[in-house]
Amino acid sequence: MKNKLLLTSALASSLIAGSSAIAQTTITGDLVVNYRTTSFSGAGYTTASDKAKSIRDIGRESQLNVQNKGKLNIAGLDYAAGFSLEFDGQGSAGEQATPTFERPTISNENLFIDLISGNTTFTIGVDHIQRNYAGATPQVTSVIDDINIAGAGTTFILGAGTSESAGIGVTQRVPEAGISISAYYAPKTGNTGGYDTGVTSTANDTGRNSSYEFTLLGSNTFGVKGLTVNASYNKEERSKHVVAAMGSGTAANGVGANDTVGKSYGVGYNFGTFAIGYDRLSDVRGAITSTRTEETTDQYGVTFAATKDITLGALMYKTKKEGDPDKEKVKALQVGYNLGPVTAILSGSKVENVGYGANQDAEVVTARLSTKF
């Protein structure tokens, strides 16, 4: 059960200049801990360290969410604002799939100010606009982080990853059709916001370019109960500051050789006890490098509600990397148990051709406990 601490004060109400409305602030949190074992096999691993029989570790993530909502002093306009503090356990380089220290990751989660008029929301912030990460494939839990730690290339953050960057956007809900459509613009892709006076810029800036993203999400779409659909597209053109070093490149698949493009679409259906779904993901990278790569993933999933508290799930991913003959294949079985305020999940994944390397396999088993407060 999620407990909410509601804070109302003279200070909160004074933030809405000229209005008598009282703002409502909600503080919530999430906590996840897990125990994971990873083992490797196959002739593709040639060193003693690669052939380690088993690696065991504890993972954790804790997050504090502060959100506020109320009415503006303009008739018909509402607002919402918030930020999250996320602690991923990245205390030192190398402890996660990406060797990033924890400090930069704390404040780049779900930071936003929304201005709302009926079914239209204008937003500015980071990591807040609607995204297609979950897709239409039903699953008890995502295994992407588990398999990435083992070296897998399969991912759900596609192309420019625009929605992870600081930007501005608008979302339009169409309740009668069961869909919502959003457009989002990031002026500097990969940047999650600098000082309030702006980010560092120079005449010879070789950083990322701007990018944009369009996303459509549908639930009970077009009046069909249980039907889920989605589609998403983002693009970052190759950086104008490094074009000369790259050369003109060769056009491919309708984009410049060094553009970065992410595309996905999917469809799923919930029958009540059973749910099935499929997603197709395309990831073209190369905006700030001279090498163009494309990875395409087919994602399948099914879940079964065995009881009101127990859910079973099966997942499969098949990822093909351009120019590499070996597909990366992932199969996962999962069981989730609702313990009331705590959820327990056991997940086992088998990865073939890890990182597109022939005869490189990995097995990952994760036991996870999560709670909200």
Secondary structure, 3 states (H helix, E strand, C coil): CCCCEEECCHHHHHCCCCCCCCCEEEEEEEEEEEEEEEEEECCCCCCCCCCCCCEEEEEEEEEEEEEEEEECCCCCCEEEEEEEEEECCCCCCCCCCCCCCCHHHCCCEEEEEEEEECCEEEEEEECCCCCCCCCCCCCCCCCHHHHHHCCCCCCCCCCCCHHHCEEEEEEEEEHHHCEEEEEEEECCCCCCCCECCECCCCCCCCCCCCEEEEEEEEECHHHCCCEEEEEEEEEECCCCCCHHHHCCCCCECCECCCCEEEEEEEEEEECCCEEEEEEEEEEEECCCCCCCEEEEEEEEEEEEECCCCEEEEEEEEEEEECCCCCCEEEEEEEEEEECCCEEEEEEEEEEECHHHCCCCEEEEEEEEEEEEC
